[in-house]
Amino acid sequence: MENGQEETIQKAPELRVDQWIDANGEKTDPIRLADYKGKFKIIYCFQHWCPGCHSVGLPSLKRLVDEFNENDKFAFFAVQTVFEGQESNTYERIAETQEKYDLKIPFGHDPGNDRSTIMEDYNTRGTPWFIFIDESDHVIFADYHINTDRAIEFLKKI
């Protein structure tokens, strides 16, 4: 897949997100990429108040999840990467977003300070943002823009 980032991240850094809910909206222990060795991992970064996240990003994520969530080769995660609007982009809002889009995947809340830990570690530049991590834990795609049809076509080959 084409990657819009100027800098390519070789190895995927471990997640430093401590607040999570599971696929059923219940509070759960922190997700660690190390627990998903050998799986293709897709991380979707969003903010609750982000119009583009709701109009484009979350519908794209929903299509990917609906297509591949039952396939044990894949692991999906959504993380609210807060870098502004802390009063609106709260931990409580992740369950609201999960339910609104009927996404049965873990959701994390990365409150950060000026930038979220994912933004720092993965050099993301805002939301919405997709990160694809291959089975050997290398970042192969990280960008705002995703062509969902092409992504599905690519993922079917895995």
OpenMM code with the backbone's topology and positions (N, CA, C; nanometers):
from openmm import Vec3, app, unit

residues = "MET GLU ASN GLY GLN GLU GLU THR ILE GLN LYS ALA PRO GLU LEU ARG VAL ASP GLN TRP ILE ASP ALA ASN GLY GLU LYS THR ASP PRO ILE ARG LEU ALA ASP TYR LYS GLY LYS PHE LYS ILE ILE TYR CYS PHE GLN HIS TRP CYS PRO GLY CYS HIS SER VAL GLY LEU PRO SER LEU LYS ARG LEU VAL ASP GLU PHE ASN GLU ASN ASP LYS PHE ALA PHE PHE ALA VAL GLN THR VAL PHE GLU GLY GLN GLU SER ASN THR TYR GLU ARG ILE ALA GLU THR GLN GLU LYS TYR ASP LEU LYS ILE PRO PHE GLY HIS ASP PRO GLY ASN ASP ARG SER THR ILE MET GLU ASP TYR ASN THR ARG GLY THR PRO TRP PHE ILE PHE ILE ASP GLU SER ASP HIS VAL ILE PHE ALA ASP TYR HIS ILE ASN THR ASP ARG ALA ILE GLU PHE LEU LYS LYS ILE".split()
positions = [
    Vec3(0.0846, -0.1186, 0.0000),
    Vec3(0.0000, 0.0000, 0.0000),
    Vec3(0.0884, 0.1238, 0.0000),
    Vec3(0.0382, 0.2271, -0.0621),
    Vec3(0.1126, 0.3519, -0.0642),
    Vec3(0.1034, 0.4194, 0.0712),
    Vec3(0.2164, 0.4738, 0.1151),
    Vec3(0.2244, 0.5382, 0.2454),
    Vec3(0.2523, 0.6863, 0.2249),
    Vec3(0.1678, 0.7715, 0.2795),
    Vec3(0.1832, 0.9147, 0.2641),
    Vec3(0.2847, 0.9777, 0.3566),
    Vec3(0.3371, 0.9028, 0.4506),
    Vec3(0.4341, 0.9596, 0.5439),
    Vec3(0.5676, 0.9821, 0.4755),
    Vec3(0.6313, 1.0932, 0.5112),
    Vec3(0.7640, 1.1213, 0.4582),
    Vec3(0.8672, 1.0305, 0.5242),
    Vec3(0.8506, 1.0050, 0.6515),
    Vec3(0.9427, 0.9170, 0.7229),
    Vec3(0.8765, 0.7806, 0.7381),
    Vec3(0.9506, 0.6754, 0.7099),
    Vec3(0.8977, 0.5414, 0.7259),
    Vec3(0.9428, 0.4872, 0.8605),
    Vec3(0.8502, 0.4360, 0.9365),
    Vec3(0.8815, 0.3737, 1.0643),
    Vec3(0.9075, 0.2270, 1.0360),
    Vec3(1.0209, 0.1780, 1.0765),
    Vec3(1.0538, 0.0387, 1.0497),
    Vec3(0.9770, -0.0556, 1.1427),
    Vec3(1.0107, -0.0567, 1.2683),
    Vec3(0.9486, -0.1471, 1.3652),
    Vec3(0.8400, -0.0707, 1.4407),
    Vec3(0.7265, -0.1337, 1.4597),
    Vec3(0.6150, -0.0684, 1.5291),
    Vec3(0.6465, -0.0558, 1.6778),
    Vec3(0.6450, 0.0655, 1.7316),
    Vec3(0.6649, 0.0824, 1.8756),
    Vec3(0.5488, 0.0194, 1.9539),
    Vec3(0.5779, -0.0279, 2.0730),
    Vec3(0.4723, -0.0813, 2.1601),
    Vec3(0.3772, 0.0320, 2.1977),
    Vec3(0.2506, -0.0016, 2.2123),
    Vec3(0.1513, 0.0982, 2.2528),
    Vec3(0.1738, 0.1389, 2.3979),
    Vec3(0.1555, 0.2677, 2.4248),
    Vec3(0.1669, 0.3204, 2.5610),
    Vec3(0.0328, 0.3791, 2.6053),
    Vec3(-0.0740, 0.3144, 2.5655),
    Vec3(-0.2096, 0.3598, 2.5966),
    Vec3(-0.2611, 0.2746, 2.7119),
    Vec3(-0.3001, 0.3386, 2.8206),
    Vec3(-0.3399, 0.2646, 2.9409),
    Vec3(-0.4904, 0.2491, 2.9596),
    Vec3(-0.5707, 0.3320, 2.8944),
    Vec3(-0.7159, 0.3275, 2.9142),
    Vec3(-0.7828, 0.2616, 2.7938),
    Vec3(-0.8503, 0.1490, 2.8196),
    Vec3(-0.9123, 0.0708, 2.7120),
    Vec3(-1.0499, 0.0205, 2.7531),
    Vec3(-1.1326, -0.0020, 2.6506),
    Vec3(-1.2543, -0.0810, 2.6668),
    Vec3(-1.2452, -0.1955, 2.5666),
    Vec3(-1.3061, -0.3076, 2.6016),
    Vec3(-1.3008, -0.4235, 2.5132),
    Vec3(-1.4081, -0.4128, 2.4039),
    Vec3(-1.4228, -0.5180, 2.3261),
    Vec3(-1.5182, -0.5190, 2.2149),
    Vec3(-1.6625, -0.5013, 2.2609),
    Vec3(-1.6895, -0.5251, 2.3885),
    Vec3(-1.8247, -0.5101, 2.4437),
    Vec3(-1.8430, -0.3808, 2.5217),
    Vec3(-1.7442, -0.2932, 2.5182),
    Vec3(-1.7553, -0.1646, 2.5861),
    Vec3(-1.7211, -0.1674, 2.7335),
    Vec3(-1.6643, -0.2779, 2.7815),
    Vec3(-1.6268, -0.2910, 2.9225),
    Vec3(-1.4799, -0.2531, 2.9416),
    Vec3(-1.4511, -0.1882, 3.0534),
    Vec3(-1.3128, -0.1515, 3.0846),
    Vec3(-1.2257, -0.2773, 3.0849),
    Vec3(-1.1054, -0.2655, 3.0276),
    Vec3(-1.0164, -0.3806, 3.0185),
    Vec3(-0.8716, -0.3370, 3.0400),
    Vec3(-0.7853, -0.4356, 3.0565),
    Vec3(-0.6426, -0.4086, 3.0734),
    Vec3(-0.5853, -0.3465, 2.9460),
    Vec3(-0.4730, -0.2774, 2.9587),
    Vec3(-0.4109, -0.2173, 2.8406),
    Vec3(-0.3784, -0.3206, 2.7324),
    Vec3(-0.4000, -0.2803, 2.6097),
    Vec3(-0.3675, -0.3624, 2.4932),
    Vec3(-0.2190, -0.3446, 2.4635),
    Vec3(-0.1528, -0.4542, 2.4343),
    Vec3(-0.0121, -0.4522, 2.3953),
    Vec3(0.0017, -0.5236, 2.2607),
    Vec3(0.0735, -0.4631, 2.1697),
    Vec3(0.0942, -0.5257, 2.0391),
    Vec3(0.1628, -0.6609, 2.0532),
    Vec3(0.2479, -0.6740, 2.1539),
    Vec3(0.3196, -0.8000, 2.1768),
    Vec3(0.2235, -0.9172, 2.1968),
    Vec3(0.1015, -0.8886, 2.2400),
    Vec3(0.0015, -0.9942, 2.2586),
    Vec3(-0.0592, -1.0399, 2.1260),
    Vec3(-0.0244, -0.9740, 2.0173),
    Vec3(-0.0821, -1.0038, 1.8857),
    Vec3(0.0265, -1.0387, 1.7845),
    Vec3(0.1319, -1.1027, 1.8323),
    Vec3(0.2422, -1.1452, 1.7452),
    Vec3(0.1879, -1.2319, 1.6316),
    Vec3(0.2399, -1.2092, 1.5129),
    Vec3(0.2004, -1.2891, 1.3979),
    Vec3(0.0703, -1.2463, 1.3329),
    Vec3(0.0022, -1.1484, 1.3897),
    Vec3(-0.1224, -1.0982, 1.3313),
    Vec3(-0.0951, -0.9670, 1.2582),
    Vec3(-0.1767, -0.9387, 1.1597),
    Vec3(-0.1744, -0.8098, 1.0919),
    Vec3(-0.2608, -0.7164, 1.1756),
    Vec3(-0.2033, -0.6039, 1.2179),
    Vec3(-0.2717, -0.5141, 1.3111),
    Vec3(-0.3105, -0.3838, 1.2415),
    Vec3(-0.4338, -0.3416, 1.2643),
    Vec3(-0.4833, -0.2161, 1.2086),
    Vec3(-0.5270, -0.1283, 1.3248),
    Vec3(-0.4637, -0.0116, 1.3335),
    Vec3(-0.4964, 0.0850, 1.4385),
    Vec3(-0.5596, 0.2062, 1.3714),
    Vec3(-0.6762, 0.2450, 1.4198),
    Vec3(-0.7438, 0.3642, 1.3696),
    Vec3(-0.7378, 0.4707, 1.4782),
    Vec3(-0.6827, 0.5867, 1.4449),
    Vec3(-0.6720, 0.6981, 1.5393),
    Vec3(-0.7792, 0.8016, 1.5067),
    Vec3(-0.8478, 0.8489, 1.6107),
    Vec3(-0.9577, 0.9429, 1.5907),
    Vec3(-0.9690, 1.0351, 1.7109),
    Vec3(-1.0538, 1.1357, 1.6962),
    Vec3(-1.1004, 1.2163, 1.8089),
    Vec3(-1.2522, 1.2238, 1.7958),
    Vec3(-1.3210, 1.2201, 1.9077),
    Vec3(-1.4669, 1.2196, 1.9057),
    Vec3(-1.5231, 1.3409, 1.8327),
    Vec3(-1.4603, 1.4543, 1.8474),
    Vec3(-1.5152, 1.5766, 1.7898),
    Vec3(-1.4689, 1.6036, 1.6463),
    Vec3(-1.3943, 1.5138, 1.5881),
    Vec3(-1.3364, 1.5309, 1.4539),
    Vec3(-1.4399, 1.4998, 1.3453),
    Vec3(-1.4826, 1.6002, 1.2674),
    Vec3(-1.5824, 1.5748, 1.1629),
    Vec3(-1.5357, 1.4723, 1.0595),
    Vec3(-1.4086, 1.4801, 1.0162),
    Vec3(-1.3573, 1.3854, 0.9177),
    Vec3(-1.3518, 1.2428, 0.9700),
    Vec3(-1.3346, 1.2292, 1.1012),
    Vec3(-1.3339, 1.0956, 1.1622),
    Vec3(-1.4710, 1.0300, 1.1475),
    Vec3(-1.5759, 1.1105, 1.1627),
    Vec3(-1.7124, 1.0573, 1.1538),
    Vec3(-1.7615, 1.0448, 1.0097),
    Vec3(-1.7211, 1.1369, 0.9230),
    Vec3(-1.7729, 1.1333, 0.7859),
    Vec3(-1.6976, 1.0352, 0.6963),
    Vec3(-1.5689, 1.0131, 0.7244),
    Vec3(-1.4872, 0.9279, 0.6379),
    Vec3(-1.4183, 0.8148, 0.7149),
    Vec3(-1.3441, 0.8497, 0.8195),
    Vec3(-1.2603, 0.7518, 0.8885),
    Vec3(-1.3358, 0.6366, 0.9519),
    Vec3(-1.4339, 0.6678, 1.0346),
    Vec3(-1.5076, 0.5606, 1.1034),
    Vec3(-1.5888, 0.4745, 1.0065),
    Vec3(-1.6539, 0.5319, 0.9045),
    Vec3(-1.7188, 0.4445, 0.8061),
    Vec3(-1.6186, 0.3537, 0.7329),
    Vec3(-1.4981, 0.4039, 0.7054),
    Vec3(-1.3952, 0.3194, 0.6429),
    Vec3(-1.3528, 0.2077, 0.7371),
    Vec3(-1.3311, 0.2420, 0.8636),
    Vec3(-1.2959, 0.1408, 0.9633),
    Vec3(-1.4060, 0.0361, 0.9738),
    Vec3(-1.5299, 0.0793, 0.9758),
    Vec3(-1.6440, -0.0131, 0.9860),
    Vec3(-1.6417, -0.1130, 0.8701),
    Vec3(-1.6157, -0.0644, 0.7493),
    Vec3(-1.6088, -0.1550, 0.6337),
    Vec3(-1.4974, -0.2577, 0.6510),
    Vec3(-1.3802, -0.2125, 0.6971),
    Vec3(-1.2684, -0.3047, 0.7171),
    Vec3(-1.3002, -0.4077, 0.8251),
    Vec3(-1.3552, -0.3611, 0.9352),
    Vec3(-1.3893, -0.4517, 1.0455),
    Vec3(-1.4947, -0.5522, 1.0002),
    Vec3(-1.5976, -0.5058, 0.9318),
    Vec3(-1.7024, -0.5968, 0.8851),
    Vec3(-1.6461, -0.7023, 0.7902),
    Vec3(-1.5480, -0.6651, 0.7121),
    Vec3(-1.4885, -0.7571, 0.6146),
    Vec3(-1.3934, -0.8580, 0.6795),
    Vec3(-1.3173, -0.8157, 0.7837),
    Vec3(-1.2064, -0.8986, 0.8321),
    Vec3(-1.2073, -0.9342, 0.9805),
    Vec3(-1.2983, -0.8818, 1.0588),
    Vec3(-1.2907, -0.9028, 1.2036),
    Vec3(-1.3047, -1.0493, 1.2446),
    Vec3(-1.3720, -1.1288, 1.1651),
    Vec3(-1.3880, -1.2710, 1.1983),
    Vec3(-1.2664, -1.3538, 1.1554),
    Vec3(-1.1741, -1.2927, 1.0836),
    Vec3(-1.0545, -1.3605, 1.0354),
    Vec3(-0.9457, -1.3471, 1.1417),
    Vec3(-0.8978, -1.4583, 1.1946),
    Vec3(-0.8019, -1.4522, 1.3054),
    Vec3(-0.6618, -1.4069, 1.2635),
    Vec3(-0.6421, -1.3740, 1.1358),
    Vec3(-0.5144, -1.3178, 1.0913),
    Vec3(-0.5022, -1.1698, 1.1271),
    Vec3(-0.6158, -1.1075, 1.1636),
    Vec3(-0.6198, -0.9628, 1.1834),
    Vec3(-0.6587, -0.9253, 1.3255),
    Vec3(-0.6073, -0.8107, 1.3685),
    Vec3(-0.6474, -0.7516, 1.4966),
    Vec3(-0.6734, -0.6028, 1.4713),
    Vec3(-0.7897, -0.5570, 1.5145),
    Vec3(-0.8297, -0.4173, 1.4955),
    Vec3(-0.8352, -0.3449, 1.6291),
    Vec3(-0.7921, -0.2185, 1.6266),
    Vec3(-0.7985, -0.1326, 1.7453),
    Vec3(-0.8336, 0.0084, 1.7005),
    Vec3(-0.9132, 0.0765, 1.7806),
    Vec3(-0.9401, 0.2189, 1.7590),
    Vec3(-0.8886, 0.2921, 1.8821),
    Vec3(-0.8183, 0.4023, 1.8598),
    Vec3(-0.7625, 0.4779, 1.9716),
    Vec3(-0.7935, 0.6259, 1.9518),
    Vec3(-0.8547, 0.6838, 2.0534),
    Vec3(-0.8766, 0.8277, 2.0521),
    Vec3(-0.7448, 0.8948, 2.0919),
    Vec3(-0.6806, 0.9574, 1.9943),
    Vec3(-0.5501, 1.0210, 2.0153),
    Vec3(-0.5729, 1.1701, 2.0373),
    Vec3(-0.5870, 1.2087, 2.1617),
    Vec3(-0.6252, 1.3459, 2.1964),
    Vec3(-0.5044, 1.4391, 2.1889),
    Vec3(-0.5180, 1.5418, 2.1074),
    Vec3(-0.4147, 1.6454, 2.1007),
    Vec3(-0.4756, 1.7848, 2.1105),
    Vec3(-0.6072, 1.7901, 2.1208),
    Vec3(-0.6802, 1.9151, 2.1411),
    Vec3(-0.8206, 1.8777, 2.1885),
    Vec3(-0.8945, 1.9745, 2.2376),
    Vec3(-1.0321, 1.9483, 2.2775),
    Vec3(-1.0467, 1.8450, 2.3873),
    Vec3(-0.9565, 1.8504, 2.4858),
    Vec3(-0.9576, 1.7508, 2.5934),
    Vec3(-1.0924, 1.7427, 2.6647),
    Vec3(-1.1646, 1.8529, 2.6722),
    Vec3(-1.2938, 1.8524, 2.7413),
    Vec3(-1.4016, 1.7773, 2.6626),
    Vec3(-1.3847, 1.7640, 2.5327),
    Vec3(-1.4814, 1.6919, 2.4493),
    Vec3(-1.4364, 1.5504, 2.4159),
    Vec3(-1.3077, 1.5308, 2.4008),
    Vec3(-1.2528, 1.4014, 2.3598),
    Vec3(-1.2116, 1.3218, 2.4832),
    Vec3(-1.3103, 1.2763, 2.5574),
    Vec3(-1.2880, 1.2119, 2.6866),
    Vec3(-1.2921, 1.0593, 2.6763),
    Vec3(-1.2460, 0.9959, 2.7808),
    Vec3(-1.2508, 0.8494, 2.7896),
    Vec3(-1.3937, 0.7987, 2.7712),
    Vec3(-1.4907, 0.8667, 2.8303),
    Vec3(-1.6306, 0.8238, 2.8218),
    Vec3(-1.6821, 0.8245, 2.6774),
    Vec3(-1.6271, 0.9108, 2.5963),
    Vec3(-1.6734, 0.9231, 2.4571),
    Vec3(-1.6328, 0.8047, 2.3699),
    Vec3(-1.5314, 0.7281, 2.4108),
    Vec3(-1.4911, 0.6163, 2.3254),
    Vec3(-1.6007, 0.5105, 2.3191),
    Vec3(-1.6684, 0.4855, 2.4301),
    Vec3(-1.7783, 0.3881, 2.4299),
    Vec3(-1.8937, 0.4383, 2.3438),
    Vec3(-1.9175, 0.5679, 2.3487),
    Vec3(-2.0226, 0.6290, 2.2670),
    Vec3(-1.9926, 0.6082, 2.1176),
    Vec3(-1.8683, 0.6298, 2.0798),
    Vec3(-1.8279, 0.6127, 1.9399),
    Vec3(-1.8338, 0.4656, 1.9003),
    Vec3(-1.7865, 0.3780, 1.9874),
    Vec3(-1.7899, 0.2341, 1.9610),
    Vec3(-1.9331, 0.1876, 1.9350),
    Vec3(-2.0244, 0.2325, 2.0180),
    Vec3(-2.1649, 0.1923, 2.0050),
    Vec3(-2.2295, 0.2526, 1.8806),
    Vec3(-2.2035, 0.3797, 1.8546),
    Vec3(-2.2639, 0.4483, 1.7394),
    Vec3(-2.2344, 0.3755, 1.6089),
    Vec3(-2.1126, 0.3250, 1.5948),
    Vec3(-2.0721, 0.2587, 1.4707),
    Vec3(-2.0769, 0.1062, 1.4805),
    Vec3(-2.1269, 0.0546, 1.5924),
    Vec3(-2.1384, -0.0894, 1.6141),
    Vec3(-2.0060, -0.1598, 1.5816),
    Vec3(-1.8991, -0.1070, 1.6396),
    Vec3(-1.7657, -0.1622, 1.6189),
    Vec3(-1.7283, -0.2508, 1.7374),
    Vec3(-1.7279, -0.3795, 1.7155),
    Vec3(-1.6968, -0.4774, 1.8201),
    Vec3(-1.5468, -0.5046, 1.8233),
    Vec3(-1.4714, -0.3974, 1.8521),
    Vec3(-1.3255, -0.4043, 1.8625),
    Vec3(-1.2840, -0.3238, 1.9851),
    Vec3(-1.1639, -0.3473, 2.0374),
    Vec3(-1.1171, -0.2667, 2.1511),
    Vec3(-1.0968, -0.1200, 2.1113),
    Vec3(-1.1307, -0.0322, 2.2040),
    Vec3(-1.1100, 0.1120, 2.1878),
    Vec3(-1.0222, 0.1607, 2.3019),
    Vec3(-0.9232, 0.2428, 2.2679),
    Vec3(-0.8357, 0.3013, 2.3677),
    Vec3(-0.8510, 0.4520, 2.3729),
    Vec3(-0.8087, 0.5080, 2.4852),
    Vec3(-0.8098, 0.6535, 2.5036),
    Vec3(-0.6686, 0.6960, 2.5395),
    Vec3(-0.6082, 0.7758, 2.4518),
    Vec3(-0.4711, 0.8235, 2.4682),
    Vec3(-0.4761, 0.9742, 2.4918),
    Vec3(-0.4889, 1.0159, 2.6199),
    Vec3(-0.5114, 1.1574, 2.6488),
    Vec3(-0.3919, 1.2470, 2.6215),
    Vec3(-0.2714, 1.1891, 2.6218),
    Vec3(-0.1529, 1.2689, 2.5947),
    Vec3(-0.1456, 1.3942, 2.6789),
    Vec3(-0.0578, 1.4819, 2.6436),
    Vec3(-0.0485, 1.6151, 2.7031),
    Vec3(-0.0688, 1.7117, 2.5881),
    Vec3(0.0387, 1.7519, 2.5242),
    Vec3(0.0250, 1.8313, 2.4025),
    Vec3(-0.0002, 1.7411, 2.2822),
    Vec3(0.0533, 1.6211, 2.2889),
    Vec3(0.0343, 1.5206, 2.1836),
    Vec3(0.0138, 1.3861, 2.2505),
    Vec3(-0.0612, 1.3018, 2.1849),
    Vec3(-0.0811, 1.1678, 2.2391),
    Vec3(0.0467, 1.0857, 2.2212),
    Vec3(0.0565, 0.9766, 2.2964),
    Vec3(0.1750, 0.8906, 2.2854),
    Vec3(0.1828, 0.8261, 2.1474),
    Vec3(0.0679, 0.7908, 2.0899),
    Vec3(0.0689, 0.7324, 1.9548),
    Vec3(0.1175, 0.8357, 1.8537),
    Vec3(0.0738, 0.9602, 1.8690),
    Vec3(0.1210, 1.0650, 1.7780),
    Vec3(0.2725, 1.0788, 1.7871),
    Vec3(0.3260, 1.0717, 1.9071),
    Vec3(0.4712, 1.0807, 1.9256),
    Vec3(0.5422, 0.9595, 1.8670),
    Vec3(0.4950, 0.8404, 1.9017),
    Vec3(0.5644, 0.7174, 1.8643),
    Vec3(0.5521, 0.6830, 1.7160),
    Vec3(0.4386, 0.7159, 1.6563),
    Vec3(0.4133, 0.6796, 1.5169),
    Vec3(0.4189, 0.7986, 1.4215),
    Vec3(0.4522, 0.9157, 1.4741),
    Vec3(0.4646, 1.0361, 1.3922),
    Vec3(0.3366, 1.0656, 1.3134),
    Vec3(0.2221, 1.0442, 1.3768),
    Vec3(0.0963, 1.0783, 1.3105),
    Vec3(0.0780, 1.2290, 1.3176),
    Vec3(-0.0010, 1.2803, 1.2250),
    Vec3(-0.0156, 1.4248, 1.2161),
    Vec3(-0.1602, 1.4702, 1.2316),
    Vec3(-0.2393, 1.3952, 1.3027),
    Vec3(-0.3777, 1.4349, 1.3252),
    Vec3(-0.4723, 1.3176, 1.3177),
    Vec3(-0.5977, 1.3499, 1.2950),
    Vec3(-0.7022, 1.2483, 1.2837),
    Vec3(-0.7948, 1.2865, 1.1692),
    Vec3(-0.8559, 1.1882, 1.1045),
    Vec3(-0.8399, 1.0439, 1.1234),
    Vec3(-0.7050, 0.9959, 1.0694),
    Vec3(-0.6584, 0.8830, 1.1219),
    Vec3(-0.5283, 0.8297, 1.0815),
    Vec3(-0.5324, 0.6775, 1.0929),
    Vec3(-0.4914, 0.6098, 0.9880),
    Vec3(-0.4833, 0.4637, 0.9877),
    Vec3(-0.3377, 0.4205, 0.9944),
    Vec3(-0.3115, 0.3168, 1.0737),
    Vec3(-0.1786, 0.2564, 1.0831),
    Vec3(-0.1950, 0.1068, 1.0563),
    Vec3(-0.1228, 0.0551, 0.9582),
    Vec3(-0.1219, -0.0880, 0.9281),
    Vec3(0.0139, -0.1427, 0.9702),
    Vec3(0.0113, -0.2481, 1.0504),
    Vec3(0.1331, -0.3118, 1.1008),
    Vec3(0.1302, -0.4576, 1.0555),
    Vec3(0.2319, -0.4982, 0.9811),
    Vec3(0.2312, -0.6339, 0.9271),
    Vec3(0.2608, -0.7386, 1.0348),
    Vec3(0.2596, -0.8634, 0.9927),
    Vec3(0.2749, -0.9756, 1.0856),
    Vec3(0.4111, -0.9791, 1.1540),
    Vec3(0.5102, -0.9139, 1.0950),
    Vec3(0.6427, -0.9087, 1.1576),
    Vec3(0.6652, -0.7758, 1.2296),
    Vec3(0.5550, -0.7062, 1.2583),
    Vec3(0.5540, -0.5836, 1.3394),
    Vec3(0.6232, -0.4638, 1.2752),
    Vec3(0.6151, -0.4541, 1.1442),
    Vec3(0.6645, -0.3368, 1.0727),
    Vec3(0.5461, -0.2523, 1.0269),
    Vec3(0.5592, -0.1212, 1.0425),
    Vec3(0.4559, -0.0301, 0.9944),
    Vec3(0.4688, -0.0231, 0.8426),
    Vec3(0.3609, -0.0615, 0.7734),
    Vec3(0.3665, -0.0591, 0.6271),
    Vec3(0.2760, 0.0488, 0.5683),
    Vec3(0.1909, 0.1075, 0.6511),
    Vec3(0.1042, 0.2164, 0.6047),
    Vec3(0.0691, 0.3026, 0.7242),
    Vec3(0.0765, 0.4337, 0.7046),
    Vec3(0.0359, 0.5281, 0.8086),
    Vec3(-0.0013, 0.6587, 0.7398),
    Vec3(-0.1313, 0.6910, 0.7403),
    Vec3(-0.1745, 0.8095, 0.6672),
    Vec3(-0.3170, 0.8476, 0.7054),
    Vec3(-0.3515, 0.9728, 0.6728),
    Vec3(-0.4894, 1.0205, 0.6861),
    Vec3(-0.5795, 0.9493, 0.5869),
    Vec3(-0.5309, 0.9431, 0.4648),
    Vec3(-0.6144, 0.9001, 0.3532),
    Vec3(-0.6027, 0.7505, 0.3315),
    Vec3(-0.7177, 0.6879, 0.3221),
    Vec3(-0.7192, 0.5456, 0.2918),
    Vec3(-0.8239, 0.5231, 0.1835),
    Vec3(-0.7845, 0.4504, 0.0828),
    Vec3(-0.8789, 0.4065, -0.0188),
    Vec3(-0.9301, 0.2720, 0.0316),
    Vec3(-1.0506, 0.2712, 0.0832),
    Vec3(-1.1023, 0.1519, 0.1513),
    Vec3(-1.1110, 0.0322, 0.0577),
    Vec3(-1.1548, 0.0536, -0.0655),
    Vec3(-1.1637, -0.0577, -0.1606),
    Vec3(-1.0258, -0.1188, -0.1858),
    Vec3(-0.9251, -0.0340, -0.2051),
    Vec3(-0.7892, -0.0847, -0.2281),
    Vec3(-0.7334, -0.1509, -0.1029),
    Vec3(-0.7662, -0.0972, 0.0137),
    Vec3(-0.7204, -0.1586, 0.1390),
    Vec3(-0.7797, -0.2986, 0.1541),
    Vec3(-0.9079, -0.3130, 0.1248),
    Vec3(-0.9726, -0.4448, 0.1333),
    Vec3(-0.9067, -0.5417, 0.0356),
    Vec3(-0.8838, -0.4953, -0.0855),
    Vec3(-0.8178, -0.5774, -0.1872),
    Vec3(-0.6793, -0.6222, -0.1381),
    Vec3(-0.6031, -0.5293, -0.0816),
    Vec3(-0.4702, -0.5594, -0.0281),
    Vec3(-0.4785, -0.6609, 0.0861),
    Vec3(-0.5688, -0.6384, 0.1799),
    Vec3(-0.5792, -0.7244, 0.2980),
    Vec3(-0.6276, -0.8649, 0.2629),
    Vec3(-0.7057, -0.8791, 0.1583),
    Vec3(-0.7524, -1.0123, 0.1163),
    Vec3(-0.6368, -1.1011, 0.0717),
    Vec3(-0.5253, -1.0405, 0.0347),
    Vec3(-0.4087, -1.1166, -0.0117),
    Vec3(-0.3225, -1.1675, 0.1033),
    Vec3(-0.3544, -1.1262, 0.2247),
    Vec3(-0.2744, -1.1664, 0.3411),
    Vec3(-0.3168, -1.3045, 0.3880),
] * unit.nanometer
topology = app.Topology()
chain = topology.addChain("A")
for resn in residues:
    res = topology.addResidue(resn, chain)
    for name in ("N", "CA", "C"):
        topology.addAtom(name, app.Element.getBySymbol(name[0]), res)
